[in-house]
C-alpha cells in the first residue's frame, strides 16, 4: 500500500457540463441545473455572478437575472455520461472505482512502475511535474517516492486530456499515495487543474480541514458523536486517547477514523464494474391518492425498463421505497418493501419492455398496499423503484442451446 500511486478525478460542475454538451448554445451563458426548487449545480459563468450550488431558484434568479435554468430531474443523461467516463478510464488502467456520478479513483501504480523502469533503463533522470505541487513543496529527484508521484501527475494529465478530447468534459485531479489523500488534494486548484501531494505535506493537508466531517470516511453521525466527546478538529482526533475512542465507537471504527486523521488509508481501489442495481425516484410536496401513486410509479418504471433493456441483464428482485409525512409525529418516515420478480416475468426482460409495465405495476402496487392503508388519508413526499439482483441473460448458461453450441465449437485442425 505504501508504494501505491492513486489519482482521484473529479469532473467540474458535471451536470452543467453535460447540459452544455447536449445544448452547445448554452456554453458561454450562465447556466444552472434545477431539481425541484434548488439549483443543484451551475457552470462557472453563473458562479462568477454569485450563483452557488444548492441555492434556491428564487435566490439564484435574484443574484443573476440572466441565469438559464435546465430541468435536471431526469438523471439518465448524467448517469450515461458518468459510465462513459469510467469506461474510458478503464481503457488506461483496469483499477477504476466510481464514486458517485462525477468522481473516480484510478490506481495508476502499475503504469507508474512501468514508466519508472523505462526511465531508469534509458538513464534519464529528468522528470517534470504536470500541474501543481501542494504547498509548492520542493521536489527531490533522488527520492523515488517523489519521482513516482511526479510520473503519476503526468499520467493523470493524460487521463484528463483523454476525457476532455473524447467526451468533452474537464475535471480536476489529485495524485497521492492513497485514496483519502488523493481525494483531499484534488480540489486544491479548480477548475480543470490538478495537484500532486508529496508525503512531507500530508499532515499540513489534513490539518487544513476545518472540521472532522471534512475527512472522507467520517460521516455525519460519527462526527456528531465525536463532537459530544469534544472532538471537532483533526488535531483533536489525533490527540484523543485511543482507549476512550474504542470504548465509545468500537475498536474497528475508532482505529479506522484515527488512522484517517493522520492521512492513513490502505483501502484498495475496487473496480466498480457494471451497476449492481437500477433505481429511480421522484420527490414531491404531496401525493395523497392511489391514482397519483400509480401514475408516478408508472413513470419511474418506463425510464428504468429502458435502462435495463440497454444494460442487457435481467433483474430478479424489485423494491418500492416511500417517504411519508406524519402530521402527528411532525416528521418524515421512510419505508421499503421488496419481493422476487415472478419467474414468468423475468424472461421478458431483454425484449420489448412495454408489455412488462402493467404486470410490474401490479406487483409494486401490492407492495405499496403492504405499507399504506389506502382507506386512510396519507401524505407521501417520495417514491422510489429499484431493480436488483441482476443476472446475465441465460444464453450462455449450462442447459441452454447457446451453451451447448459453444461447447461444440472446436478449434480448427482438431481432426474431429
RAVEN-V183538 format. One record per pair of residues at least 12 apart in sequence whose C-alpha atoms are under 10 Angstrom apart, sorted by the first residue. I is the first residue (numbers start at 1). J is the second residue. Records with the same first field share a line. If there is no record, write none. Layout:
I = J  J
//
This chain:
1 = 109  177  178  265  266  267  268
2 = 145  177  178  264  265  266
3 = 109  113  144  145  148  149  177  178
4 = 107  108  109  110  112  113  145  148  149  152  176  177  178  179  266  268
5 = 106  107  108  109  110  111  112  113  145  148  149  150  151  152  153  175  176  177  178  179  182
6 = 95  105  106  107  108  109  149  152  153  156  174  175  176  177  178  179  180  181  182  183  268  269
7 = 96  104  105  106  107  108  109  149  152  153  155  156  159  173  174  175  176  177  178  179  181  182  183  185  186  194  195  196
8 = 96  97  98  99  103  104  105  106  107  156  172  173  174  175  176  178  179  180  181  182  183  184  185  186  187  194
9 = 89  98  99  102  103  104  105  106  156  159  160  170  171  172  173  174  175  182  183  186  187  194
10 = 99  100  101  102  103  104  105  160  170  171  172  173  174  183  186  187  191  192  194
11 = 82  85  101  102  103  104  160  163  169  170  171  172  173  191  192
12 = 41  42  43  44  102  103  169  170  171  172  190  191  192  193
13 = 32  33  40  41  42  43  44  53  102  169  170  171  191
14 = 33  41  42  43  78  81  82  101  102  103  169  170  171
15 = 32  33  34  40  41  42  43  70  72  75  77  78  79  81  82  101  102
16 = 30  31  32  33  34  40  41  42  43  44  69  70  72  78
17 = 31  33  41  42  43  44  78  168  169  170
18 = 77  78  81  82  167  168  169
19 = 31  32  33  43  70  71  72  77  78
20 = 43  168  169
21 = 167  168  169
22 = 77
26 = 68
27 = 43  45
28 = 43  44  45  46
29 = 43  44  45  46  66  67  68
30 = 42  43  44  45  46  47  48  49  51  64  65  66  67  68  69
31 = 43  44  45  46  47  51  66  67  68  69  70
32 = 44  45  46  47  51  52  53  57  60  61  67  68  69  70  71  72
33 = 53  54  57  68  69  70  71  72  73
34 = 54  55  56  57  68  69  70  71  72  73
35 = 54  56  57  69  70  71  72  73  74  283
36 = 56  57  71  72  73  283  284  285
37 = 54  55  56  57  58
38 = 53  54  55  56  57  58  59  60
39 = 51  52  53  54  55  56  57  58  59  60  61  69  70  71  72
40 = 52  53  54  55  56  57  72
41 = 53  54  55  72
42 = 54  55  67  68  69  70
44 = 191
45 = 67
46 = 60  63  64  66  67  68
47 = 64
48 = 64
49 = 63  64  65  66  67
50 = 62  63  64
51 = 63  64  67
57 = 69
73 = 281  282  283
74 = 280  281  282  303
75 = 101  280  281  303
76 = 280  303  304  307
78 = 101  102
79 = 100  101  102
80 = 101  307
81 = 101  102  167  169
82 = 98  100  101  102  103  104
83 = 98  101  102  273  274  275
84 = 163  166  167
85 = 98  101  102  103  104  162  163  164  166  167  169
86 = 98  99  101  102  103  104  105  106  163  271  272  273
87 = 273  274
88 = 159  162  163  166  167
89 = 104  105  106  159  160  162  163
90 = 106  271  273
91 = 159
92 = 106  108  111  155  158  159  162
93 = 106  107  108  109  110  111  159
94 = 106  107  108  110  269  270  271
95 = 107  108  109  110  268  269  270  271  272  273
96 = 108  269  270  271  272  273
97 = 268  269  270  271  272  273
98 = 269  270  271  272  273
99 = 272
102 = 171
103 = 171  172  173  183
104 = 173  183  269  271  272
105 = 173  174  175  178  179  182  183  268  269  270  271
106 = 156  159  175  179  182  269  270  271
107 = 152  175  177  178  179  268  269  270  271
108 = 149  151  152  153  155  156  175  269
109 = 148  149  151  152  177
111 = 151  152  155
112 = 147  148  149  150  151  152  153  154  155
113 = 148  151  152
115 = 148  151  152  155
116 = 144  147  148  151
125 = 141  142  147
126 = 141  147
127 = 141  147  148  150  151  154
128 = 141  147  150  151  153  154
129 = 147  149  150  151  152  153  154  157  195  196
130 = 150  151  152  153  154  155  156  157  158  193  194  195  196
131 = 150  153  154  156  157  173  174  189  193  194  195  196
132 = 153  174  188  189  193  194  195  196  197
133 = 150  153  174  175  185  188  194  195  196  197  198  201
134 = 174  175  185  186  188  189  194  195  196  197  198  201  202  204  205
135 = 188  195  196  197  198  201  204  205
136 = 195  196  197  198  201
137 = 196  197  198  200  201
138 = 198
139 = 198
140 = 198
145 = 177  198  199
146 = 196  197  198  199  200
147 = 198
148 = 176  177
149 = 175  176  177  196  197  198  199
150 = 175  176  196  197  198
151 = 175
152 = 174  175  176  177  196
153 = 173  174  175  176  194  195  196  197
154 = 175
155 = 175
156 = 172  173  174  175  194  195  196
157 = 172  173  193  194
159 = 173
160 = 172  173  192  193  194
164 = 192
169 = 192
170 = 191  192  193
171 = 186  187  190  191  192  193  194
172 = 185  186  187  188  189  190  191  192  193  194  195
173 = 185  186  187  188  189  190  191  192  193  194  195  196
174 = 186  187  188  189  193  194  195  196  197
175 = 194  195  196  197  198
176 = 195  196  197  198  199  202
177 = 196  197  198  199  202  263  264  265  266
178 = 263  264  265  266  267  268  269
179 = 216  263  264  265  266  267  268  269
180 = 206  215  216  217  260  263  264  265  266  267
181 = 196  197  198  199  202  205  206  215  216  260  263  264  265
182 = 195  196  197
183 = 215  216
184 = 197  205  206  209  214  215  216  263
185 = 197  202  205  206
188 = 205
199 = 263
202 = 262  263  264
203 = 234  235  261  262  263
205 = 262  263
206 = 233  234  235  260  261  262  263
207 = 233  234  235  261  262  263
208 = 233  234  235
209 = 233  234  235
210 = 232  233  234
211 = 223  231  232  233  234  235  236
212 = 224  226  227  231  232  233  234  235  236  237  257  260  261
213 = 226  232  233  234
214 = 233  234
215 = 233  234  257  260  261  263
216 = 257  260  261
217 = 256  257  260  265
218 = 253  256  257  260  261
222 = 249  253  257
225 = 248  249
226 = 245  248  249
229 = 244  245  248
233 = 261
234 = 258  260  261  262  263
235 = 261  262
236 = 261
237 = 254  257  258  259  260  261  262
238 = 257  258  259  260  261  262
239 = 258  261
240 = 258
241 = 258
242 = 254  255  258
243 = 255
245 = 257  258
274 = 311  390
275 = 311  388  390
276 = 315  387  388  389  390  391
277 = 308  315  317  318  386  387  388  389  390
278 = 304  305  307  308  311  315  318  385  386  387  388  389  390
279 = 300  301  303  304  307  318  319  320  384  385  386  387  388
280 = 297  299  300  301  303  304  383  384  385  386  387
281 = 296  297  299  300  301  320  321  322  382  383  384  385  386
282 = 296  297  299  300  322  381  382  383  384  385
283 = 296  322  323  380  381  382  383  384
284 = 380  381  382  383
285 = 325  379  380  381  382
286 = 324  325  378  379  380  381  382
287 = 324  378  379  380  381  382  383
288 = 324  374  376  377  378  379  380  381
289 = 374  377  378  379  380
290 = 365  368  369  372  374  375  378
293 = 365  368  380  382  383
294 = 361  362  364  365  368
295 = 361
296 = 382  383  384
297 = 320  357  360  361  364  365  383  384  385
298 = 357  358  360  361  364  385
299 = 357
300 = 383  384  385  386
301 = 353  354  356  357  358  360  361  364  384  385  386  387
302 = 353  354  356  357
304 = 353  385  386  387
305 = 349  350  352  353  354  356  357  387
306 = 350  352  353  354
308 = 349  350  353  387  390
309 = 349  350  351  352  353
310 = 350
311 = 350  392
312 = 349  350  351  390  391  392  393
313 = 349  350  389  390  391  392  393  394
314 = 346  347  348  349  350  387  388  389  390  391  392  393  394
315 = 340  341  346  347  349  386  387  388  389  390  391  392  393
316 = 339  340  341  342  343  345  346  387  388  389  390  391
317 = 338  339  340  341  342  346  386  387  388  389  390
318 = 337  338  339  340  341  342  360  363  364  367  385  386  387  388  389
319 = 336  337  338  339  340  341  363  364  367  368  384  385  386  387  388
320 = 335  336  337  338  339  363  364  365  366  367  368  371  383  384  385  386  387
321 = 334  335  336  337  338  364  367  368  371  382  383  384  385  386
322 = 334  335  336  337  368  371  372  380  381  382  383  384  385
323 = 335  336  379  380  381  382  383  384
324 = 372  378  379  380  381  382  383
325 = 378  379  380  381  382
326 = 378  379  380
327 = 378  379
332 = 379  380  381
333 = 380  381
334 = 380  381  382  383
335 = 368  371  372  383
336 = 367  368  370  371  383  384  385
337 = 364  366  367  368  370  371
338 = 363  364  367  368  385  386  387  388
339 = 363  364  367
340 = 363  387  388  389
341 = 360  363  387  388
342 = 359  360  363
345 = 359  360
346 = 393
347 = 393  394
349 = 393
350 = 393
364 = 385
368 = 383
//
